[in-house]
Amino acid sequence: MHREALREWVKRAEIDAGQRPGTSSSDAARIAELERKVKELERSNAILRAASVFFARELDPKLPR
């Protein structure tokens, strides 16, 4: 085992135990999950915006196509 790997594991364990400042493993996983959800919601909103523009133009003949 490389000593740098061991040092990182000890550091991660201390952060998770609250003995050292930093973002815990569970918090980092939660943040990553929330960032994925935000990205998915932003993509969905963009699709819905494009669809609403499309249907508004279909329903109102005065709007340019």
C-alpha positions as a Markdown table, in Angstrom:
| # | Residue | x | y | z |
|---|---|---|---|---|
| 1 | Met | 0.0 | 0.0 | 0.0 |
| 2 | His | 1.3 | 3.4 | -0.9 |
| 3 | Arg | 1.7 | 5.8 | 2.1 |
| 4 | Glu | -0.1 | 8.6 | 0.2 |
| 5 | Ala | -3.2 | 6.4 | -0.2 |
| 6 | Leu | -3.1 | 5.7 | 3.5 |
| 7 | Arg | -2.7 | 9.4 | 4.3 |
| 8 | Glu | -5.8 | 10.2 | 2.2 |
| 9 | Trp | -7.9 | 7.5 | 3.8 |
| 10 | Val | -6.9 | 8.8 | 7.3 |
| 11 | Lys | -7.7 | 12.3 | 6.2 |
| 12 | Arg | -11.1 | 11.3 | 4.8 |
| 13 | Ala | -11.9 | 9.3 | 8.0 |
| 14 | Glu | -11.0 | 12.3 | 10.2 |
| 15 | Ile | -13.2 | 14.6 | 8.1 |
| 16 | Asp | -16.1 | 12.1 | 8.3 |
| 17 | Ala | -15.7 | 11.9 | 12.0 |
| 18 | Gly | -15.8 | 15.7 | 12.4 |
| 19 | Gln | -12.2 | 15.9 | 13.7 |
| 20 | Arg | -11.0 | 17.9 | 10.7 |
| 21 | Pro | -12.7 | 20.6 | 8.7 |
| 22 | Gly | -14.0 | 19.7 | 5.3 |
| 23 | Thr | -16.9 | 18.2 | 3.4 |
| 24 | Ser | -17.8 | 14.7 | 4.6 |
| 25 | Ser | -18.3 | 11.8 | 2.3 |
| 26 | Ser | -22.1 | 11.7 | 2.9 |
| 27 | Asp | -22.4 | 15.5 | 2.3 |
| 28 | Ala | -20.3 | 15.2 | -0.9 |
| 29 | Ala | -22.5 | 12.4 | -2.2 |
| 30 | Arg | -25.7 | 14.4 | -1.4 |
| 31 | Ile | -24.3 | 17.5 | -3.1 |
| 32 | Ala | -23.5 | 15.5 | -6.2 |
| 33 | Glu | -27.0 | 14.0 | -6.2 |
| 34 | Leu | -28.6 | 17.5 | -5.9 |
| 35 | Glu | -26.4 | 18.9 | -8.7 |
| 36 | Arg | -27.5 | 16.0 | -11.0 |
| 37 | Lys | -31.2 | 16.8 | -10.1 |
| 38 | Val | -30.7 | 20.5 | -10.8 |
| 39 | Lys | -29.1 | 19.7 | -14.2 |
| 40 | Glu | -32.0 | 17.4 | -15.1 |
| 41 | Leu | -34.6 | 20.1 | -14.0 |
| 42 | Glu | -32.9 | 22.8 | -16.0 |
| 43 | Arg | -32.9 | 20.5 | -19.1 |
| 44 | Ser | -36.6 | 19.8 | -18.5 |
| 45 | Asn | -37.4 | 23.5 | -18.1 |
| 46 | Ala | -35.6 | 24.3 | -21.4 |
| 47 | Ile | -37.6 | 21.6 | -23.2 |
| 48 | Leu | -40.9 | 23.0 | -21.7 |
| 49 | Arg | -40.0 | 26.5 | -22.7 |
| 50 | Ala | -39.3 | 25.5 | -26.3 |
| 51 | Ala | -42.5 | 23.5 | -26.4 |
| 52 | Ser | -44.6 | 26.4 | -25.1 |
| 53 | Val | -43.1 | 28.8 | -27.7 |
| 54 | Phe | -43.8 | 26.2 | -30.4 |
| 55 | Phe | -47.4 | 25.8 | -29.4 |
| 56 | Ala | -48.0 | 29.5 | -28.9 |
| 57 | Arg | -46.9 | 30.1 | -32.4 |
| 58 | Glu | -49.1 | 27.3 | -33.7 |
| 59 | Leu | -52.2 | 28.8 | -31.9 |
| 60 | Asp | -51.6 | 32.4 | -32.8 |
| 61 | Pro | -51.3 | 32.9 | -36.6 |
| 62 | Lys | -50.0 | 36.5 | -36.1 |
| 63 | Leu | -46.8 | 35.4 | -34.5 |
| 64 | Pro | -43.8 | 34.7 | -36.9 |
| 65 | Arg | -42.9 | 31.1 | -37.4 |
